[in-house]
Amino acid sequence: MSHINKNNYKASHKPIIWSLFAAGGTVTALLLSALILLIALAVPMGFISADMFHYDRIQQLLSNPLVRLVVFGIIFLSLWHAAHRMRCTMHDFGIRADGLVAVVFYGLALIMSIVLAIALI
Amino acid sequence: MDKKEQGQFGRRKVMKQSNGNYIRSTAKFSWYLKKPKYIPYMLRELSSLFVGVFCCFLVWGLYQLSQGEVVFNQWLNVLWNKLFWLNIVIFLFVFYHSYSWFMVTPKAMPIKFKGKRIPGWVIIAAHMIMWIVCSIVIFALFIYGA
């Protein structure tokens, strides 16, 4: 491709967004269904006791920095996966203001990531 | 424009440009309702909304956890009672996300072994088994971890 030279070649942000999307999609696919079942549904459906979610117990589980890092990684990647896919889905729904849509969804993911980091530190 | 194309695109406006490309008008907001096979695609894409919403629930919960026992218990109460049916819907969408994500893995990452392509069903089955193993590990770590 001879027409690509130093002068008109511009670095794209796509590899970064796409790697977050793909990694997030895989993490979400492998882990999130079990996490929803465990955290949101298991107690109301009577599979496990509510004592499992006692404040002290959860604090103890998260006292390990490695656990906190893994929790951060799972939620962070899932958030960015969702943000990127929602941006594309807005296009599919006929909303063509891609710049605004990107700012809204990536902005939400960024805010959530910051709150998550603050909560876990 | 030949007859076949006219038939395929029905009453929709089709314009031929000077370079030979066609410009077709599409139903911008409702095209996915035109053919049944577009519906699973849209549901799959829409699953990301529910992934995002549940991640926000988790971020909210972890924030409440950092604020003390009383507010953390309030979060659990809302999650388990008020949001129960929403969580069921979220679970179904996320389940569908996992299923559809693993079904396309042979196309997304074809693997060669000793020069031969590994059959698609092997890659899909390996991912499905990983999914089950990960789910069991999460439950086991949570229940026996502390």
Interface residues (C-beta under 8 A of the other chain):
Chain A: A22 G25 T26 T28 A29 L30 L31 L32 S33 A34 L35 I36 L37 L38 I39 A40 L41 V43 P44 I48 A50 M52 F53 Y55 R57 I58 Q59 Q60 L61 L62 V71 I75 S78 L79 H81 A82 A83 H84 R85 M86 C88 T89 D92 F93 G94 L108 A109 M112 V115 L116 I118 A119 L120
Chain B: K28 F29 S30 W31 Y32 M42 E45 L46 S48 L49 V51 G52 F54 C55 C56 F57 L58 V59 G61 L62 Y63 L65 S66 E69 F72 N73 L76 L79 W80 N81 L83 F84 N87 I88 I90 F91 V94 F95 H97 S98 W101 F102 A108 H127 M130 W131 C134 S135 I138 F139 F142 I143 G145 A146
